[in-house]
C-alpha cells in the first residue's frame, strides 16, 4: 500500500470480520445501557416506599420524576455535544460519573425537596448515556453483523429494568428504600472504573476529529489486522456530508434530514408522554389497582423482561417495513393500557395487562431510539440522538408531574390511564410517516440494525 493512500475508515469498519474486539465493545455497550436502566428505574420501584417514608402527596413524587427527566433532557444535549466534540469515551465517562455520585447521596436525603434536586443531577448523567452509547455501537459494528451485534446491547435496557425490580423486591422489605440507590450507585461506580480502564475511542470519531492521533492507527488494526499504514497515510469517513460545516442543530434540519427530524421529534414527544410516564408511575399504579407492594415490584420486573421478548419479535418486521412495524406494538400497548385501567379486574389480569403495557411500550420506544441511527452521519450522530431524545424528555417532565396531580386529585385510575393512551394515537401517525420515508430512502436490512441501536428512557 502506498504511504500516500487515503483510507476510508467507515468502509474498513463496515467490511471488517467479526472478532474479539467487536465482542468486547458489544459487552461494554450492553453494560452501559444495563446500568443506565438500573439507575433510571431505581426511583420508580422505590416510589411507593418513598411516599410512605416522607408522608407526602403523590404530586410531590411526580415532581421528583419530572426533575429527573428534566436532568435527562439537559444531559442529552450536553453530552451529545461533549461526545461529538471531545469523544465518545469522554462523553461516556462523564455521564456515568455524574449519575453515580448522587445515587450515593440520595439515601441520606431528609426531605422530598432534597430528593428532587439529587434526581435532577442524576438525570443529567443518565441523559448522556444514550447518545454516547448509540454512537459507539453505530461506529464499531461490521455492516453485515450490525443488527445482531447491536440488538444484544439493546437488551441491556429491559434487562437493567428487570434487575432493579428484583433487587427492590429483595432489598426494600429488609433494608428500606435507600438500599436500592446504594445498589445503583455501586453498579455505576464499578462501570465507571471499567470504562476508564478499557473503553477505546471510536475510530470513526478519531478519523473525523483527530486523524493524526496514534490511537487511530493502533485501533484500526483491530478492524483490519493486515492493513498497511504508512507515516503519511490519510484517513477519512466516506461522505462529503460528514464534512458539513455549521451548527449541528441547523444540520438536523438540512434538506437531507428535515422531514425525518420533524417526524422523529414528534414521535419522541408523544411517545414520552405515554411510555415514560407509565414506566415512572407503574409501581404506584399497580398498588393502587390492588397489588401488594412486593407483587407490584415483581410485576414491574416481569413487565420489563417482556420488553426483550417483544423486541425480538419486532426485529424482523422492522427490518422489512421500517418504523411502520411499530404501529402494531403501539396499538397493542393502547389495548393493554385500557385493560389495566378497567375497574374490578382480577389480580392476575392486572399483572398480565401491566406486562403487556410495559413490554409493548418498551418495544415501541426501542424502535424509535434505533430509527435515529438511520438518519444521521458520524459528525452529528450524537447530537441527532440527543435532540430527538431531548424532545422525549420534555414530555417525560410534563407527563409524570401531570399524572401526580391527577392522582392527588383522586381522579379515577381508569380515566388517568385513558388520558395516557391518547398520545399513542399521534405516535401511530408519526410512525406511518417515518415508515414511508424509510421505504423511500433506506435499503432492506437497515431497520433491524436501527432497532438494535435502541435504548428507553
Wavefront OBJ file of the C-alpha trace (Angstrom):
o trace
v 0.000 0.000 0.000
v 1.240 3.439 -0.897
v 2.110 5.624 2.020
v 0.066 8.458 0.498
v -3.079 6.394 0.131
v -6.272 7.608 1.790
v -8.145 5.048 3.900
v -11.922 5.175 4.202
v -12.445 4.333 7.889
v -16.197 3.768 7.507
v -15.534 1.243 4.748
v -12.877 -0.578 6.779
v -15.156 -0.802 9.812
v -18.163 -1.887 7.727
v -16.275 -4.662 5.950
v -14.316 -5.940 8.975
v -14.571 -9.528 10.139
v -16.252 -10.058 13.490
v -13.604 -10.589 16.167
v -12.856 -10.403 19.859
v -12.555 -6.624 19.734
v -16.129 -6.308 18.458
v -17.406 -8.681 21.127
v -15.663 -6.639 23.822
v -17.223 -3.376 22.610
v -20.585 -5.138 22.485
v -20.201 -6.233 26.112
v -19.304 -2.695 27.183
v -22.240 -1.247 25.258
v -24.602 -3.717 26.915
v -23.255 -2.817 30.349
v -23.615 0.921 29.739
v -27.263 0.522 28.772
v -27.888 -2.023 31.543
v -26.568 0.183 34.362
v -28.295 3.230 32.882
v -31.644 1.436 33.075
v -30.785 0.036 36.514
v -30.250 3.534 37.932
v -33.110 5.098 35.982
v -35.566 2.550 37.360
v -34.377 2.833 40.954
v -36.707 5.697 41.844
v -39.623 4.072 40.004
v -39.565 0.903 42.098
v -38.788 2.811 45.304
v -41.536 5.406 44.772
v -44.302 3.774 46.873
v -41.901 3.285 49.813
v -40.594 6.858 49.470
v -44.147 8.239 49.547
v -44.798 6.347 52.764
v -41.448 7.337 54.306
v -41.787 11.080 53.670
v -45.581 11.207 54.142
v -46.086 13.353 51.045
v -48.800 13.531 48.410
v -48.322 11.830 45.059
v -47.903 15.123 43.237
v -44.592 15.569 45.129
v -43.369 12.261 43.748
v -44.410 13.423 40.294
v -42.153 16.453 40.711
v -39.263 14.134 41.628
v -39.890 12.073 38.489
v -40.112 15.239 36.411
v -36.896 16.657 37.887
v -35.029 13.517 36.892
v -36.286 13.717 33.323
v -35.548 17.434 33.180
v -31.980 16.491 34.043
v -32.031 13.812 31.339
v -33.219 16.416 28.850
v -30.226 18.611 29.652
v -27.893 15.631 29.710
v -28.976 14.505 26.224
v -27.915 17.841 24.776
v -24.841 18.446 26.930
v -23.305 15.027 26.482
v -24.384 14.818 22.862
v -22.197 17.875 22.341
v -19.408 16.538 24.565
v -19.409 13.238 22.699
v -19.281 14.874 19.271
v -16.667 17.428 20.372
v -14.305 15.536 22.707
v -15.065 11.912 22.016
v -17.351 9.014 22.822
v -15.206 7.896 25.748
v -15.215 11.330 27.378
v -18.995 11.513 26.991
v -19.495 8.049 28.458
v -17.253 8.510 31.489
v -18.552 11.992 32.254
v -22.184 10.933 32.143
v -21.655 7.867 34.348
v -19.708 9.871 36.922
v -22.494 12.433 37.082
v -25.245 9.914 37.786
v -23.209 7.756 40.172
v -22.342 10.412 42.764
v -25.958 11.463 43.518
v -27.001 7.826 43.861
v -24.806 7.530 46.964
v -26.174 10.790 48.413
v -29.904 10.166 47.880
v -30.203 7.634 50.763
v -29.259 10.454 53.164
v -31.986 12.794 51.885
v -34.256 14.032 54.669
v -36.962 15.628 52.528
v -38.640 15.205 49.192
v -37.130 18.535 48.072
v -33.616 17.172 48.525
v -34.617 14.095 46.557
v -35.868 16.307 43.724
v -32.548 18.182 43.448
v -30.494 14.991 43.566
v -32.585 13.248 40.931
v -32.123 16.283 38.706
v -28.342 15.847 38.906
v -28.721 12.116 38.383
v -30.802 12.778 35.305
v -28.126 14.909 33.667
v -25.746 11.956 33.836
v -28.352 9.435 32.709
v -29.208 11.636 29.735
v -25.672 11.356 28.396
v -25.651 7.573 28.163
v -27.959 7.180 25.174
v -26.229 9.477 22.643
v -22.743 8.239 23.517
v -23.604 4.534 23.568
v -25.584 4.687 20.329
v -22.688 6.445 18.645
v -20.157 3.872 19.880
v -22.289 0.963 18.677
v -23.051 2.536 15.298
v -19.385 3.289 14.640
v -17.976 -0.100 15.664
v -20.268 -2.817 14.286
v -19.370 -4.511 10.969
v -22.107 -3.728 8.485
v -23.190 -7.323 7.850
v -23.484 -8.053 11.600
v -24.941 -4.721 12.638
v -28.433 -5.930 13.559
v -27.433 -8.898 15.713
v -24.423 -7.000 17.110
v -26.372 -4.067 18.474
v -29.561 -5.960 19.289
v -27.740 -7.675 22.143
v -26.662 -4.305 23.543
v -30.249 -3.104 23.256
v -31.342 -5.848 25.632
v -29.375 -4.092 28.350
v -32.234 -1.655 28.913
v -35.070 -4.079 29.708
v -32.540 -6.295 31.480
v -31.470 -3.444 33.753
v -35.077 -2.503 34.451
v -35.903 -6.124 35.223
v -32.942 -6.390 37.569
v -33.772 -3.256 39.564
v -37.292 -4.587 40.113
v -35.933 -7.829 41.520
v -33.360 -6.014 43.650
v -36.063 -3.738 45.052
v -38.342 -6.676 45.857
v -35.440 -8.254 47.773
v -33.840 -5.241 49.493
v -36.647 -2.820 50.359
v -38.560 -5.113 52.757
v -35.300 -5.734 54.663
v -33.247 -2.522 54.403
v -35.711 0.100 53.205
v -35.898 2.183 50.052
v -32.392 3.669 50.431
v -30.776 0.292 49.706
v -31.947 0.489 46.092
v -29.948 3.667 45.487
v -26.838 2.262 47.159
v -27.085 -0.695 44.780
v -27.468 1.616 41.763
v -24.530 3.781 42.844
v -22.292 0.768 43.383
v -23.114 -0.574 39.928
v -22.347 2.821 38.368
v -19.028 3.087 40.215
v -17.928 -0.350 39.022
v -18.847 0.543 35.427
v -17.000 3.862 35.688
v -13.776 2.139 36.731
v -14.134 -0.438 33.961
v -14.738 2.069 31.168
v -11.938 4.371 32.323
v -9.535 1.462 32.069
v -10.604 -0.287 28.874
v -13.084 1.652 26.693
v -11.367 2.679 23.423
v -12.312 5.743 21.429
v -14.394 5.322 18.269
v -12.145 5.012 15.216
v -14.663 6.904 13.118
v -14.658 9.778 15.615
v -10.857 9.825 15.588
v -10.798 9.847 11.791
v -13.199 12.775 11.758
v -11.768 14.854 14.626
v -8.221 13.604 15.282
v -6.935 11.921 12.099
v -3.312 12.173 13.258
v -3.919 10.513 16.638
v -1.658 7.475 17.230
v -4.649 5.666 18.771
v -6.397 5.689 15.389
v -3.623 3.715 13.740
v -3.471 1.296 16.666
v -7.228 0.695 16.833
v -7.524 0.290 13.073
v -5.549 -2.937 13.382
v -8.490 -4.484 15.260
v -10.708 -3.978 12.220
v -8.153 -4.853 9.539
v -5.187 -6.781 11.041
v -3.342 -6.989 7.724
v -3.710 -3.356 6.703
v -0.545 -1.410 5.927
v -0.405 2.104 7.347
v 2.405 4.415 6.326
v 3.549 7.588 8.096
v 1.759 9.786 5.532
v -1.442 7.730 5.266
v -4.594 9.833 5.426
v -7.944 8.834 6.940
v -11.480 9.982 6.239
v -15.081 8.892 6.913
v -16.540 8.307 3.483
v -19.090 11.014 2.656
v -18.973 14.687 1.937
v -21.916 15.027 4.321
v -19.554 14.147 7.166
v -17.595 17.287 6.358
v -20.564 19.634 6.505
v -19.771 22.749 8.482
v -22.137 24.698 10.670
v -24.266 24.434 13.759
v -25.293 20.844 14.473
v -28.918 21.807 15.160
v -29.158 23.540 11.781
v -27.733 20.437 10.120
v -30.508 18.332 11.634
v -32.959 20.428 9.619
v -30.955 20.464 6.404
v -32.581 19.293 3.189
v -31.445 15.720 3.766
v -32.714 15.443 7.348
v -35.592 17.925 7.706
v -38.563 15.593 7.327
v -37.027 12.766 9.341
v -36.052 15.137 12.155
v -39.545 16.625 12.360
v -41.233 13.219 12.473
v -38.727 11.853 14.989
v -39.177 14.812 17.305
v -42.972 14.480 17.147
v -42.785 10.731 17.723
v -40.389 11.054 20.651
v -42.530 13.727 22.297
v -45.866 11.925 22.188
v -44.242 8.574 22.975
v -42.609 10.056 26.061
v -45.951 11.373 27.282
v -47.227 7.808 27.457
v -44.393 5.313 27.957
v -42.050 7.211 30.260
v -44.947 8.455 32.373
v -46.379 4.965 32.772
v -42.940 3.489 33.483
v -42.393 6.091 36.198
v -45.718 5.509 37.927
v -46.206 1.794 37.221
v -45.339 0.533 40.714
v -47.667 3.087 42.293
v -50.410 2.335 39.750
v -50.167 -1.387 40.474
v -50.540 -0.825 44.220
v -53.476 1.496 43.539
v -55.033 -1.233 41.382
v -54.866 -3.665 44.304
v -51.496 -5.463 44.268
v -49.325 -5.704 47.371
v -46.004 -3.756 47.424
v -43.963 -6.906 46.753
v -46.328 -8.041 43.981
v -46.087 -4.591 42.398
v -42.259 -4.650 42.378
v -42.121 -8.168 40.950
v -44.687 -7.304 38.293
v -42.580 -4.249 37.368
v -39.643 -6.608 36.889
v -41.600 -9.126 34.797
v -43.058 -6.339 32.668
v -39.578 -5.025 31.874
v -38.400 -8.514 30.915
v -41.306 -8.776 28.493
v -39.789 -5.921 26.528
v -36.937 -8.224 25.476
v -39.340 -10.777 24.026
v -41.364 -8.187 22.118
v -38.194 -6.525 20.788
v -37.102 -9.878 19.354
v -40.480 -10.354 17.709
v -40.354 -6.811 16.301
v -36.893 -7.148 14.807
v -37.784 -8.899 11.539
v -40.932 -6.862 10.784
v -38.945 -3.694 11.437
v -36.266 -4.950 9.066
v -38.827 -5.304 6.308
v -41.258 -2.462 6.944
v -39.218 0.047 8.933
v -40.907 2.160 11.657
v -44.256 1.181 10.121
v -43.921 -2.049 12.125
v -44.056 -0.038 15.346
v -47.695 0.758 14.602
v -48.624 -2.781 15.683
v -46.827 -2.587 19.026
v -48.340 0.838 19.695
v -51.856 -0.462 19.034
v -51.370 -3.435 21.344
v -49.984 -1.109 24.014
v -53.146 1.012 23.799
v -55.328 -2.064 24.337
v -53.207 -3.123 27.327
v -53.399 0.361 28.898
v -57.185 0.399 28.610
v -57.363 -3.098 30.105
v -55.147 -2.115 33.044
v -57.485 0.753 33.831
v -60.639 -1.346 33.793
v -62.207 -1.368 37.291
v -62.769 -4.641 39.102
v -60.464 -6.890 37.079
v -58.791 -9.754 38.989
v -55.194 -9.562 40.214
v -53.911 -11.977 37.562
v -55.328 -9.777 34.778
v -53.755 -6.692 36.373
v -50.400 -8.465 36.179
v -50.940 -9.573 32.570
v -52.102 -6.116 31.473
v -49.149 -4.414 33.201
v -46.719 -6.767 31.481
v -48.393 -6.019 28.155
v -48.297 -2.256 28.709
v -44.628 -2.103 29.624
v -43.500 -4.730 27.084
v -45.140 -3.209 24.024
v -44.430 0.386 25.049
v -40.801 -0.568 25.643
v -40.503 -2.208 22.214
v -42.080 0.843 20.549
v -39.675 3.092 22.434
v -36.730 0.941 21.352
v -37.741 1.145 17.706
v -37.722 4.939 17.926
v -34.276 5.015 19.517
v -32.983 2.791 16.763
v -34.521 4.841 13.974
v -32.364 7.820 14.929
v -29.275 5.925 13.843
v -30.619 5.634 10.287
v -30.763 9.329 9.561
v -27.577 10.997 10.851
v -23.871 10.743 9.927
v -20.960 10.466 12.360
v -20.367 14.220 12.573
v -23.817 14.920 14.065
v -24.985 11.473 15.180
v -24.753 12.047 18.928
v -26.425 15.432 18.565
v -29.158 13.887 16.425
v -29.845 11.249 19.046
v -29.511 13.787 21.855
v -32.003 16.277 20.389
v -34.554 13.619 19.464
v -34.250 12.037 22.892
v -34.478 15.507 24.395
v -37.946 16.030 22.926
v -38.996 12.803 24.574
v -37.532 14.049 27.840
v -39.572 17.245 27.661
v -42.657 15.057 27.530
v -41.180 12.949 30.325
v -41.018 16.030 32.531
v -44.587 17.048 31.813
v -46.212 13.608 31.979
v -45.170 12.353 35.442
v -45.890 15.721 37.091
v -49.294 15.919 35.428
v -50.224 12.388 36.490
v -49.018 13.120 40.017
v -51.569 15.912 40.249
v -54.301 13.749 38.717
v -53.699 11.050 41.324
v -53.573 13.618 44.125
v -56.924 14.979 42.943
v -58.335 11.426 43.249
v -59.165 11.151 39.554
v -60.197 7.527 38.904
v -57.322 5.330 37.741
v -59.331 4.342 34.671
v -59.548 7.936 33.475
v -55.874 8.594 34.176
v -54.842 5.636 32.037
v -57.260 6.587 29.257
v -55.620 10.018 29.130
v -52.166 8.399 28.941
v -53.245 6.245 25.997
v -54.227 9.214 23.811
v -50.704 10.345 22.702
v -50.063 6.892 21.233
v -52.632 7.582 18.512
v -50.483 10.510 17.348
v -47.418 8.273 17.625
v -49.025 5.818 15.232
v -49.390 8.551 12.616
v -45.764 9.627 13.084
v -44.547 6.028 12.719
v -46.517 5.669 9.499
v -44.772 8.771 8.168
v -41.347 7.519 9.237
v -42.099 4.128 7.700
v -42.943 5.686 4.351
v -39.768 7.738 4.493
v -37.787 4.617 5.316
v -39.205 2.768 2.340
v -38.065 5.548 0.040
v -34.613 6.159 1.438
v -33.231 3.002 3.017
v -32.398 -0.443 1.750
v -33.951 -3.527 3.409
v -31.918 -4.621 6.413
v -31.159 -1.170 7.760
v -34.095 -1.026 10.146
v -33.184 -4.151 12.069
v -29.823 -2.583 12.702
v -31.574 0.550 13.816
v -33.732 -1.278 16.344
v -30.607 -2.888 17.666
v -29.147 0.525 18.382
v -32.088 1.498 20.635
v -32.098 2.382 24.305
v -35.707 3.989 26.693
v -35.514 6.256 28.681
l 1 2 3 4 5 6 7 8 9 10 11 12 13 14 15 16 17 18 19 20 21 22 23 24 25 26 27 28 29 30 31 32 33 34 35 36 37 38 39 40 41 42 43 44 45 46 47 48 49 50 51 52 53 54 55 56 57 58 59 60 61 62 63 64 65 66 67 68 69 70 71 72 73 74 75 76 77 78 79 80 81 82 83 84 85 86 87 88 89 90 91 92 93 94 95 96 97 98 99 100 101 102 103 104 105 106 107 108 109 110 111 112 113 114 115 116 117 118 119 120 121 122 123 124 125 126 127 128 129 130 131 132 133 134 135 136 137 138 139 140 141 142 143 144 145 146 147 148 149 150 151 152 153 154 155 156 157 158 159 160 161 162 163 164 165 166 167 168 169 170 171 172 173 174 175 176 177 178 179 180 181 182 183 184 185 186 187 188 189 190 191 192 193 194 195 196 197 198 199 200 201 202 203 204 205 206 207 208 209 210 211 212 213 214 215 216 217 218 219 220 221 222 223 224 225 226 227 228 229 230 231 232 233 234 235 236 237 238 239 240 241 242 243 244 245 246 247 248 249 250 251 252 253 254 255 256 257 258 259 260 261 262 263 264 265 266 267 268 269 270 271 272 273 274 275 276 277 278 279 280 281 282 283 284 285 286 287 288 289 290 291 292 293 294 295 296 297 298 299 300 301 302 303 304 305 306 307 308 309 310 311 312 313 314 315 316 317 318 319 320 321 322 323 324 325 326 327 328 329 330 331 332 333 334 335 336 337 338 339 340 341 342 343 344 345 346 347 348 349 350 351 352 353 354 355 356 357 358 359 360 361 362 363 364 365 366 367 368 369 370 371 372 373 374 375 376 377 378 379 380 381 382 383 384 385 386 387 388 389 390 391 392 393 394 395 396 397 398 399 400 401 402 403 404 405 406 407 408 409 410 411 412 413 414 415 416 417 418 419 420 421 422 423 424 425 426 427 428 429 430 431 432 433 434 435 436 437 438 439 440 441 442 443 444 445 446 447 448 449 450 451 452 453 454 455 456 457
